[in-house]
């Protein structure tokens, strides 16, 4: 479980029932059902091409599902799509900023699209929150990848959405920038948002998320990180022996519940 203790509401902000999406003859998402509560960081874990981005696009009312239904903060996707879009913030894998505009101008433009009250105050708040205030007048094209990602997160939060979709938020970042982004995401849970984190990084999901769904077109598993590790990977047990012998490995490998055995000096790692 994440290190920071917090309280999760039992009010679902994201609901999906039998959600599917087909592109011609390709089934991208197959019969997905899940709920995400307020105050929860929900990991959506899968390889590239597993349907993660397609799921975000459906849940944020950017594309229509082929089958199934979904609700965001009580508003049904497809029937109340304008209300859905007001309730969500989306960080795409590519930041999509205007390179010639300054950081402040980028945020001001999007704030006006969202009809945010007191645009200047809101822009200042999020630039300061993400440590970008001193660079507010610099063109976004001069920013490092980590700074661009932080600016894109600020853009997704400008209208203070109840639901935040993050698509591979640390992809391609150096370790320090990735650490800063993860720390900021962890802090966001205290605002009572539902945070839907798409990633193919198991370690990132394990650190940040309250629950993790594993997807590869279909939902394969859904549980808390510790329980999921146990289900998918089992436990690791280390036997310390006075003398380890190759026959011990053969003996342990004969049990059906043992997936692997290796010898490290006089220890057997099972």
BALOBA-1460 file (C-alpha; in Angstrom, 3 decimals):
// residues 270
<rec num="1" residu="x" x="0.000" y="0.000" z="0.000"/>
<rec num="2" residu="x" x="1.153" y="3.608" z="-0.494"/>
<rec num="3" residu="x" x="3.122" y="5.039" z="2.414"/>
<rec num="4" residu="x" x="0.766" y="7.981" z="3.104"/>
<rec num="5" residu="x" x="-2.287" y="7.036" z="5.146"/>
<rec num="6" residu="x" x="-5.506" y="8.535" z="3.856"/>
<rec num="7" residu="x" x="-9.224" y="7.963" z="3.768"/>
<rec num="8" residu="x" x="-10.999" y="6.750" z="0.636"/>
<rec num="9" residu="x" x="-14.646" y="7.639" z="0.135"/>
<rec num="10" residu="x" x="-17.059" y="4.894" z="-0.837"/>
<rec num="11" residu="x" x="-18.636" y="7.160" z="-3.439"/>
<rec num="12" residu="x" x="-17.533" y="6.006" z="-6.897"/>
<rec num="13" residu="x" x="-16.437" y="8.843" z="-9.161"/>
<rec num="14" residu="x" x="-15.696" y="6.457" z="-12.034"/>
<rec num="15" residu="x" x="-17.975" y="3.574" z="-12.977"/>
<rec num="16" residu="x" x="-17.754" y="1.335" z="-16.019"/>
<rec num="17" residu="x" x="-20.070" y="-1.562" z="-16.887"/>
<rec num="18" residu="x" x="-19.231" y="-3.897" z="-19.763"/>
<rec num="19" residu="x" x="-17.257" y="-1.196" z="-21.571"/>
<rec num="20" residu="x" x="-15.893" y="-2.317" z="-24.956"/>
<rec num="21" residu="x" x="-14.316" y="-0.585" z="-27.938"/>
<rec num="22" residu="x" x="-13.774" y="-2.046" z="-31.387"/>
<rec num="23" residu="x" x="-11.878" y="-0.348" z="-34.217"/>
<rec num="24" residu="x" x="-13.038" y="-2.135" z="-37.386"/>
<rec num="25" residu="x" x="-11.996" y="-5.750" z="-36.693"/>
<rec num="26" residu="x" x="-9.672" y="-4.943" z="-33.775"/>
<rec num="27" residu="x" x="-11.088" y="-5.298" z="-30.265"/>
<rec num="28" residu="x" x="-9.122" y="-2.754" z="-28.196"/>
<rec num="29" residu="x" x="-11.074" y="-3.021" z="-24.910"/>
<rec num="30" residu="x" x="-13.248" y="-5.993" z="-24.061"/>
<rec num="31" residu="x" x="-16.064" y="-5.931" z="-21.480"/>
<rec num="32" residu="x" x="-14.411" y="-3.735" z="-18.853"/>
<rec num="33" residu="x" x="-16.213" y="-3.214" z="-15.534"/>
<rec num="34" residu="x" x="-14.722" y="-1.307" z="-12.588"/>
<rec num="35" residu="x" x="-15.301" y="1.420" z="-10.001"/>
<rec num="36" residu="x" x="-12.904" y="4.081" z="-8.672"/>
<rec num="37" residu="x" x="-13.680" y="5.932" z="-5.466"/>
<rec num="38" residu="x" x="-13.071" y="9.541" z="-4.440"/>
<rec num="39" residu="x" x="-9.660" y="9.874" z="-2.784"/>
<rec num="40" residu="x" x="-8.261" y="6.809" z="-4.536"/>
<rec num="41" residu="x" x="-5.267" y="6.461" z="-6.829"/>
<rec num="42" residu="x" x="-6.251" y="3.644" z="-9.152"/>
<rec num="43" residu="x" x="-3.542" y="1.993" z="-11.207"/>
<rec num="44" residu="x" x="-4.296" y="0.755" z="-14.712"/>
<rec num="45" residu="x" x="-1.392" y="-1.527" z="-15.533"/>
<rec num="46" residu="x" x="-0.676" y="-3.176" z="-18.848"/>
<rec num="47" residu="x" x="1.764" y="-3.378" z="-21.764"/>
<rec num="48" residu="x" x="1.698" y="-1.018" z="-24.723"/>
<rec num="49" residu="x" x="-1.356" y="-1.793" z="-26.850"/>
<rec num="50" residu="x" x="-3.319" y="-3.255" z="-23.922"/>
<rec num="51" residu="x" x="-6.185" y="-0.738" z="-24.261"/>
<rec num="52" residu="x" x="-5.197" y="1.713" z="-21.511"/>
<rec num="53" residu="x" x="-5.318" y="4.910" z="-23.578"/>
<rec num="54" residu="x" x="-8.487" y="3.785" z="-25.357"/>
<rec num="55" residu="x" x="-10.122" y="3.304" z="-21.941"/>
<rec num="56" residu="x" x="-9.155" y="6.830" z="-20.871"/>
<rec num="57" residu="x" x="-10.528" y="8.259" z="-24.107"/>
<rec num="58" residu="x" x="-13.850" y="6.482" z="-23.563"/>
<rec num="59" residu="x" x="-14.155" y="7.453" z="-19.889"/>
<rec num="60" residu="x" x="-13.353" y="11.102" z="-20.643"/>
<rec num="61" residu="x" x="-16.010" y="11.225" z="-23.393"/>
<rec num="62" residu="x" x="-13.518" y="11.729" z="-26.214"/>
<rec num="63" residu="x" x="-14.610" y="8.611" z="-28.116"/>
<rec num="64" residu="x" x="-17.802" y="6.580" z="-27.854"/>
<rec num="65" residu="x" x="-17.730" y="3.003" z="-26.584"/>
<rec num="66" residu="x" x="-18.896" y="0.259" z="-28.922"/>
<rec num="67" residu="x" x="-20.717" y="-1.429" z="-26.046"/>
<rec num="68" residu="x" x="-21.330" y="-0.835" z="-22.355"/>
<rec num="69" residu="x" x="-21.931" y="2.217" z="-20.190"/>
<rec num="70" residu="x" x="-19.834" y="4.482" z="-17.968"/>
<rec num="71" residu="x" x="-20.416" y="7.311" z="-15.485"/>
<rec num="72" residu="x" x="-18.128" y="10.076" z="-14.241"/>
<rec num="73" residu="x" x="-19.222" y="11.737" z="-10.990"/>
<rec num="74" residu="x" x="-22.755" y="10.529" z="-11.696"/>
<rec num="75" residu="x" x="-22.898" y="11.788" z="-15.299"/>
<rec num="76" residu="x" x="-23.303" y="9.174" z="-18.010"/>
<rec num="77" residu="x" x="-20.731" y="9.112" z="-20.767"/>
<rec num="78" residu="x" x="-22.424" y="9.618" z="-24.125"/>
<rec num="79" residu="x" x="-25.621" y="11.086" z="-22.703"/>
<rec num="80" residu="x" x="-24.062" y="13.854" z="-20.583"/>
<rec num="81" residu="x" x="-20.684" y="14.172" z="-22.249"/>
<rec num="82" residu="x" x="-20.367" y="17.943" z="-21.736"/>
<rec num="83" residu="x" x="-20.818" y="17.488" z="-17.980"/>
<rec num="84" residu="x" x="-18.341" y="14.595" z="-18.040"/>
<rec num="85" residu="x" x="-15.672" y="16.734" z="-19.721"/>
<rec num="86" residu="x" x="-16.121" y="19.437" z="-17.091"/>
<rec num="87" residu="x" x="-15.479" y="16.876" z="-14.356"/>
<rec num="88" residu="x" x="-12.293" y="15.360" z="-15.797"/>
<rec num="89" residu="x" x="-8.721" y="16.458" z="-16.330"/>
<rec num="90" residu="x" x="-6.578" y="14.491" z="-18.750"/>
<rec num="91" residu="x" x="-2.810" y="14.245" z="-18.991"/>
<rec num="92" residu="x" x="-1.972" y="12.584" z="-22.291"/>
<rec num="93" residu="x" x="1.278" y="10.694" z="-22.869"/>
<rec num="94" residu="x" x="2.431" y="13.565" z="-25.102"/>
<rec num="95" residu="x" x="2.075" y="16.930" z="-23.270"/>
<rec num="96" residu="x" x="0.747" y="18.778" z="-26.367"/>
<rec num="97" residu="x" x="1.771" y="22.280" z="-25.273"/>
<rec num="98" residu="x" x="2.158" y="25.367" z="-27.452"/>
<rec num="99" residu="x" x="5.941" y="25.733" z="-27.606"/>
<rec num="100" residu="x" x="5.981" y="29.421" z="-28.615"/>
<rec num="101" residu="x" x="3.688" y="30.464" z="-25.779"/>
<rec num="102" residu="x" x="5.018" y="31.004" z="-22.283"/>
<rec num="103" residu="x" x="4.042" y="28.708" z="-19.433"/>
<rec num="104" residu="x" x="1.560" y="31.322" z="-18.160"/>
<rec num="105" residu="x" x="0.102" y="31.881" z="-21.635"/>
<rec num="106" residu="x" x="-0.385" y="28.142" z="-22.153"/>
<rec num="107" residu="x" x="-2.333" y="27.829" z="-18.914"/>
<rec num="108" residu="x" x="-4.288" y="31.049" z="-19.477"/>
<rec num="109" residu="x" x="-5.449" y="29.802" z="-22.873"/>
<rec num="110" residu="x" x="-6.771" y="26.537" z="-21.455"/>
<rec num="111" residu="x" x="-8.247" y="28.245" z="-18.399"/>
<rec num="112" residu="x" x="-10.341" y="30.433" z="-20.702"/>
<rec num="113" residu="x" x="-11.512" y="27.373" z="-22.653"/>
<rec num="114" residu="x" x="-12.682" y="25.862" z="-19.353"/>
<rec num="115" residu="x" x="-14.251" y="29.192" z="-18.323"/>
<rec num="116" residu="x" x="-12.244" y="29.242" z="-15.129"/>
<rec num="117" residu="x" x="-13.079" y="32.237" z="-12.890"/>
<rec num="118" residu="x" x="-10.185" y="34.602" z="-12.102"/>
<rec num="119" residu="x" x="-7.824" y="33.109" z="-14.675"/>
<rec num="120" residu="x" x="-4.692" y="34.937" z="-13.484"/>
<rec num="121" residu="x" x="-5.073" y="33.770" z="-9.881"/>
<rec num="122" residu="x" x="-5.712" y="30.154" z="-10.924"/>
<rec num="123" residu="x" x="-2.736" y="30.128" z="-13.295"/>
<rec num="124" residu="x" x="-0.456" y="31.560" z="-10.605"/>
<rec num="125" residu="x" x="-1.680" y="29.019" z="-8.067"/>
<rec num="126" residu="x" x="-0.801" y="25.999" z="-10.189"/>
<rec num="127" residu="x" x="2.473" y="27.397" z="-11.499"/>
<rec num="128" residu="x" x="3.575" y="27.986" z="-7.929"/>
<rec num="129" residu="x" x="2.268" y="24.593" z="-6.814"/>
<rec num="130" residu="x" x="4.389" y="22.846" z="-9.423"/>
<rec num="131" residu="x" x="7.464" y="25.003" z="-8.915"/>
<rec num="132" residu="x" x="7.220" y="26.749" z="-12.296"/>
<rec num="133" residu="x" x="6.393" y="30.297" z="-11.217"/>
<rec num="134" residu="x" x="9.914" y="31.609" z="-11.772"/>
<rec num="135" residu="x" x="9.762" y="30.336" z="-15.377"/>
<rec num="136" residu="x" x="6.244" y="31.596" z="-16.070"/>
<rec num="137" residu="x" x="7.330" y="33.948" z="-18.865"/>
<rec num="138" residu="x" x="9.615" y="31.482" z="-20.640"/>
<rec num="139" residu="x" x="8.397" y="29.714" z="-23.806"/>
<rec num="140" residu="x" x="7.265" y="26.151" z="-23.110"/>
<rec num="141" residu="x" x="9.549" y="25.005" z="-25.931"/>
<rec num="142" residu="x" x="12.581" y="25.892" z="-23.787"/>
<rec num="143" residu="x" x="11.485" y="23.629" z="-20.915"/>
<rec num="144" residu="x" x="13.032" y="20.267" z="-20.058"/>
<rec num="145" residu="x" x="10.856" y="17.199" z="-20.488"/>
<rec num="146" residu="x" x="10.194" y="17.051" z="-16.745"/>
<rec num="147" residu="x" x="9.140" y="20.706" z="-16.640"/>
<rec num="148" residu="x" x="6.886" y="20.217" z="-19.669"/>
<rec num="149" residu="x" x="5.246" y="17.273" z="-17.915"/>
<rec num="150" residu="x" x="4.645" y="19.359" z="-14.793"/>
<rec num="151" residu="x" x="3.158" y="22.142" z="-16.919"/>
<rec num="152" residu="x" x="0.862" y="19.600" z="-18.578"/>
<rec num="153" residu="x" x="-0.261" y="18.354" z="-15.150"/>
<rec num="154" residu="x" x="-1.021" y="21.964" z="-14.162"/>
<rec num="155" residu="x" x="-3.105" y="22.307" z="-17.329"/>
<rec num="156" residu="x" x="-5.067" y="19.154" z="-16.448"/>
<rec num="157" residu="x" x="-5.805" y="20.538" z="-12.970"/>
<rec num="158" residu="x" x="-6.681" y="24.146" z="-13.882"/>
<rec num="159" residu="x" x="-10.435" y="23.663" z="-13.713"/>
<rec num="160" residu="x" x="-10.062" y="21.575" z="-10.527"/>
<rec num="161" residu="x" x="-11.658" y="18.377" z="-11.857"/>
<rec num="162" residu="x" x="-13.037" y="15.645" z="-9.626"/>
<rec num="163" residu="x" x="-11.459" y="12.959" z="-11.808"/>
<rec num="164" residu="x" x="-7.898" y="13.055" z="-13.113"/>
<rec num="165" residu="x" x="-6.686" y="10.716" z="-15.868"/>
<rec num="166" residu="x" x="-2.907" y="10.364" z="-16.125"/>
<rec num="167" residu="x" x="-1.545" y="8.462" z="-19.118"/>
<rec num="168" residu="x" x="2.058" y="7.320" z="-18.507"/>
<rec num="169" residu="x" x="2.892" y="10.502" z="-16.508"/>
<rec num="170" residu="x" x="6.573" y="9.613" z="-15.947"/>
<rec num="171" residu="x" x="7.324" y="8.038" z="-19.325"/>
<rec num="172" residu="x" x="10.695" y="9.198" z="-20.643"/>
<rec num="173" residu="x" x="11.535" y="11.302" z="-17.573"/>
<rec num="174" residu="x" x="14.891" y="11.142" z="-15.819"/>
<rec num="175" residu="x" x="14.793" y="9.624" z="-12.289"/>
<rec num="176" residu="x" x="14.703" y="12.972" z="-10.466"/>
<rec num="177" residu="x" x="11.901" y="14.395" z="-12.636"/>
<rec num="178" residu="x" x="9.953" y="11.127" z="-12.311"/>
<rec num="179" residu="x" x="10.332" y="11.269" z="-8.522"/>
<rec num="180" residu="x" x="8.990" y="14.843" z="-8.428"/>
<rec num="181" residu="x" x="5.991" y="13.944" z="-10.589"/>
<rec num="182" residu="x" x="5.198" y="10.867" z="-8.460"/>
<rec num="183" residu="x" x="5.418" y="12.927" z="-5.283"/>
<rec num="184" residu="x" x="2.992" y="15.494" z="-6.676"/>
<rec num="185" residu="x" x="0.552" y="12.759" z="-7.776"/>
<rec num="186" residu="x" x="0.648" y="11.233" z="-4.284"/>
<rec num="187" residu="x" x="-0.228" y="14.637" z="-2.789"/>
<rec num="188" residu="x" x="-3.245" y="15.028" z="-5.090"/>
<rec num="189" residu="x" x="-5.206" y="12.248" z="-3.386"/>
<rec num="190" residu="x" x="-5.851" y="14.473" z="-0.363"/>
<rec num="191" residu="x" x="-8.119" y="16.730" z="-2.435"/>
<rec num="192" residu="x" x="-10.681" y="13.898" z="-2.687"/>
<rec num="193" residu="x" x="-10.184" y="13.329" z="-6.398"/>
<rec num="194" residu="x" x="-10.273" y="9.998" z="-8.149"/>
<rec num="195" residu="x" x="-6.920" y="9.579" z="-9.905"/>
<rec num="196" residu="x" x="-6.776" y="7.053" z="-12.741"/>
<rec num="197" residu="x" x="-3.120" y="6.268" z="-13.435"/>
<rec num="198" residu="x" x="-2.229" y="4.401" z="-16.615"/>
<rec num="199" residu="x" x="1.225" y="2.860" z="-16.596"/>
<rec num="200" residu="x" x="3.224" y="-0.133" z="-17.752"/>
<rec num="201" residu="x" x="5.619" y="0.392" z="-14.811"/>
<rec num="202" residu="x" x="4.801" y="-2.110" z="-12.065"/>
<rec num="203" residu="x" x="7.079" y="-0.404" z="-9.524"/>
<rec num="204" residu="x" x="5.382" y="2.967" z="-10.108"/>
<rec num="205" residu="x" x="1.919" y="1.461" z="-9.679"/>
<rec num="206" residu="x" x="3.046" y="-0.370" z="-6.549"/>
<rec num="207" residu="x" x="4.389" y="2.842" z="-4.969"/>
<rec num="208" residu="x" x="1.471" y="5.127" z="-5.762"/>
<rec num="209" residu="x" x="-1.734" y="3.149" z="-6.075"/>
<rec num="210" residu="x" x="-4.356" y="1.972" z="-3.603"/>
<rec num="211" residu="x" x="-5.592" y="-0.644" z="-6.082"/>
<rec num="212" residu="x" x="-4.246" y="-1.882" z="-9.394"/>
<rec num="213" residu="x" x="-6.135" y="-3.303" z="-12.364"/>
<rec num="214" residu="x" x="-4.110" y="-5.419" z="-14.780"/>
<rec num="215" residu="x" x="-5.415" y="-5.186" z="-18.345"/>
<rec num="216" residu="x" x="-4.523" y="-6.697" z="-21.676"/>
<rec num="217" residu="x" x="-7.655" y="-5.874" z="-23.705"/>
<rec num="218" residu="x" x="-9.613" y="-7.693" z="-20.972"/>
<rec num="219" residu="x" x="-9.385" y="-7.083" z="-17.238"/>
<rec num="220" residu="x" x="-7.071" y="-9.802" z="-15.907"/>
<rec num="221" residu="x" x="-6.868" y="-8.926" z="-12.215"/>
<rec num="222" residu="x" x="-7.864" y="-6.173" z="-9.772"/>
<rec num="223" residu="x" x="-6.650" y="-5.897" z="-6.183"/>
<rec num="224" residu="x" x="-4.492" y="-3.971" z="-3.715"/>
<rec num="225" residu="x" x="-0.802" y="-3.988" z="-4.682"/>
<rec num="226" residu="x" x="0.327" y="-6.399" z="-1.952"/>
<rec num="227" residu="x" x="-2.479" y="-8.865" z="-2.681"/>
<rec num="228" residu="x" x="-1.847" y="-8.584" z="-6.409"/>
<rec num="229" residu="x" x="1.853" y="-9.352" z="-5.998"/>
<rec num="230" residu="x" x="0.906" y="-12.435" z="-4.025"/>
<rec num="231" residu="x" x="-1.609" y="-13.596" z="-6.644"/>
<rec num="232" residu="x" x="0.541" y="-12.897" z="-9.704"/>
<rec num="233" residu="x" x="4.041" y="-13.530" z="-8.453"/>
<rec num="234" residu="x" x="3.729" y="-15.512" z="-5.228"/>
<rec num="235" residu="x" x="5.952" y="-15.130" z="-2.187"/>
<rec num="236" residu="x" x="9.712" y="-15.359" z="-2.105"/>
<rec num="237" residu="x" x="11.188" y="-17.471" z="0.688"/>
<rec num="238" residu="x" x="14.922" y="-17.628" z="1.468"/>
<rec num="239" residu="x" x="16.289" y="-20.763" z="3.157"/>
<rec num="240" residu="x" x="19.622" y="-20.313" z="4.944"/>
<rec num="241" residu="x" x="21.479" y="-23.652" z="4.997"/>
<rec num="242" residu="x" x="24.746" y="-24.786" z="6.488"/>
<rec num="243" residu="x" x="25.555" y="-26.436" z="3.155"/>
<rec num="244" residu="x" x="23.415" y="-26.038" z="0.014"/>
<rec num="245" residu="x" x="23.484" y="-28.953" z="-2.422"/>
<rec num="246" residu="x" x="22.164" y="-29.140" z="-6.025"/>
<rec num="247" residu="x" x="19.859" y="-31.959" z="-4.928"/>
<rec num="248" residu="x" x="17.971" y="-29.455" z="-2.783"/>
<rec num="249" residu="x" x="17.108" y="-27.438" z="-5.899"/>
<rec num="250" residu="x" x="15.825" y="-30.520" z="-7.705"/>
<rec num="251" residu="x" x="13.733" y="-31.478" z="-4.680"/>
<rec num="252" residu="x" x="12.093" y="-28.067" z="-4.377"/>
<rec num="253" residu="x" x="11.498" y="-27.740" z="-8.117"/>
<rec num="254" residu="x" x="9.403" y="-30.896" z="-7.919"/>
<rec num="255" residu="x" x="6.637" y="-29.145" z="-5.960"/>
<rec num="256" residu="x" x="3.844" y="-27.804" z="-8.206"/>
<rec num="257" residu="x" x="3.512" y="-24.532" z="-6.255"/>
<rec num="258" residu="x" x="7.204" y="-23.602" z="-6.675"/>
<rec num="259" residu="x" x="7.828" y="-21.404" z="-9.704"/>
<rec num="260" residu="x" x="11.589" y="-20.993" z="-9.446"/>
<rec num="261" residu="x" x="14.558" y="-21.911" z="-7.244"/>
<rec num="262" residu="x" x="18.066" y="-20.496" z="-7.314"/>
<rec num="263" residu="x" x="21.109" y="-20.991" z="-5.141"/>
<rec num="264" residu="x" x="23.077" y="-18.000" z="-3.781"/>
<rec num="265" residu="x" x="26.062" y="-19.314" z="-1.812"/>
<rec num="266" residu="x" x="24.464" y="-21.356" z="0.981"/>
<rec num="267" residu="x" x="20.997" y="-19.845" z="0.509"/>
<rec num="268" residu="x" x="18.111" y="-21.152" z="-1.547"/>
<rec num="269" residu="x" x="15.804" y="-18.437" z="-2.938"/>
<rec num="270" residu="x" x="12.400" y="-20.052" z="-3.629"/>
